[in-house]
Amino acid sequence: MKEYKAMLFDLDDTLLDRNQAVDNLFIVLLEECYGNVEETLKAEMLRKFKEYDKKSYGISDKTAVIESFYNEFPPLYRLTQIQDFWNHHFPQCFSISEHTLDLLKDIQEHMKVAIITNGTIHRQKAKIMNTRFQEYFDLIVISEEVVLEKPDPRIFEYTLNKLQVKPEDALFVGDNLEKDVKGPQGAGLKGIWFNPSGVENDSDIEPDDEIQSLDELLHYLTPKQVT
């Protein structure tokens, strides 16, 4: 097997469970704005909150998410600084398992590791600090910081230049076919599709590999590397 020199990762929905974080933020919003809510109604409110969040995914200003939610479910108390609320609480809604941290440590012992994430500097750095990821990566690249974003091949080229690794010696792991598979492939990397839910690929994008668990990445450590 080829001996790779770098493994690069997407952040949201790959290393971090963004869906669970949205659930956690919803609970904070309920406590702040609604008080006690009957369980059946709470389930419907969560479904709609996640629907509004999905529509705004990738958009920095999240005011429309909560304003739309307020319009459908009038609150007892209305936030006056919605964006500040989101920026402060959402990064704290993420958590990471010790198992994942141990896996990253194992990989880092044998090759360079980096994160490439689209998003704002403030929000993405807060997530990374809250989960201690900065200790486990040689480089973290945030799109707003470098004025490039996935799937633009230049953001992958920029990262590899910083790591001093050739594209053919690197892997990229992420959940989005367009941004995390086609994007890195366009820069000469191997694109690995992280697909834990087993979603059907109905696109014309062909991943170099598909995994349902990050543990499967140990396959890319050669026998020499894991001894």
DASULGI-V878795 format. One record per pair of residues at least 12 apart in sequence whose C-alpha atoms are under 7 Angstrom apart, sorted by the first residue. I is the first residue (numbers start at 1). J is the second residue. Records with the same first field share a line. If there is no record, write none. Layout:
BEGIN
I->J, J
END
This chain:
BEGIN
1->222
3->222
4->169, 170
5->111, 112, 165, 169, 170
6->111, 112, 113, 169, 170, 171
7->112, 113, 114, 170, 171, 172
8->113, 114, 115, 171, 172, 173
9->114, 115, 116, 172, 173, 174
10->115, 116, 117, 173, 174
11->115, 117
13->175
14->174, 175, 194
16->94, 96
21->93, 94
24->93
25->89, 90, 93
26->46
33->75, 76, 77, 78
34->75, 76, 77
49->69
52->65
53->65
60->120
61->83
62->83
63->82, 83
87->123
91->123, 126, 127
92->127, 130
94->127
95->131
96->131
104->136
105->136
110->225
112->138
113->137, 138
114->137, 138, 139, 140
115->139, 140, 141
116->140, 141, 142
117->141, 142, 143
118->142, 143, 149, 150
119->142, 143, 144
120->144
121->142, 144, 145
150->179, 183
151->178, 179, 180, 183
152->183
153->183, 184, 186, 187
156->184, 187
157->187
167->187, 188, 189
168->188, 189
170->189, 190
171->189, 190, 191
172->184, 189, 190, 191, 192
173->191, 192, 193, 194
174->192, 193, 194
175->193, 194, 195
177->193, 205
181->193, 207
182->205
190->208
191->207, 208, 209
192->207, 208, 209, 210
193->207, 209, 210, 211
194->210, 211, 212
195->210, 211, 212
196->212, 213
END
